[in-house]
Amino acid sequence: MNLILFGPPGAGKGTQSSFLVESEKMFQLSTGDLLRAELKSGSDLSKQLKEIMDAGKLVSDDIINNLIEKKISDPSVKNNIIFDGFPRNLEQAKSLDDMLNKYNQKISAIINLKVDYSVLVKRISGRVSCSICKKPFNEFFDPPVEPNNCSNNKCDSRELIKRSDDNESTVTNRLKTYDDQTLPILDYYRKKGIVKDVDAMKAINEVTGEIKSIISNL
Ligand code: AP5
């Protein structure tokens, strides 16, 4: 089973992915996390990426499709991928179909996390994530059990970090980019009959429950 977790910035894609990784032993493919890993390298590419990401725009399809194909072609994660933050425009959606065909795979469902935009700025401004496993927490809605400590025993780190694009002006641009370029691809998937809508205004564990019930019926 391959799933797409879909929704605007702050909808809960990363949060819900981390639960599915734990309970379903799926592989999370987050283009945002892959890009942030590249930012740390200090390469020439990383400087270009930082500018684009801080402006809340989309990184070029070539860079993204290349990152994605590396993972889709990996037999150890075949048919067990959660796509988190990809695809983000029609071009990427079509490339994903081509890549999945090439490696004899398909998307089983696209989980559409529906939220009112009014809550997103607060969710994003309260977000802190583990620097090692990337699990997101929230200072307002989902505080870590111990301050500055991720609950995952496998992480040595005691550091919870904030993202540089989680400021109000970048978030406004990210939402505009989502509305203009990402939201329209839902129609592409609705025509294929694989979109499952989820009320992501509910508490985190209730959203997880809804997603698990959807995937148990796939
Ligand atoms: P990316 O990292 O993908 O960010 P995003 O899509 O903007 O999504 P977020 O990570 O902000 O939100 P999320 O839905 O994962 O929310 P989370 O679970 O953390 O992309 C960053 C940038 O990289 C882009 O702007 C772009 O430049 C570039 N990029 C990435 N992919 C690309 C692509 N494919 N093509 C081109 N460019 C690309 O939750 C948020 C907070 O809310 C957390 O604190 C969480 O604890 C809390 N929360 C979650 N659910 C709930 C709930 N139900 N109730 C209360 N609080 C909740």
Residues whose N, C-alpha, C, O or C-beta is under 5 A from the ligand:
A	BS01	AP5	P8 P9 G10 A11 G12 K13 G14 T15 Q16 T31 G32 D33 L35 I52 M53 G56 K57 L58 V59 I64 D84 G85 F86 R88 R123 I124 G126 R127 V128 P136 F137 N138 F141 D142 R174 A200 M201 K202 A203 I204 V207
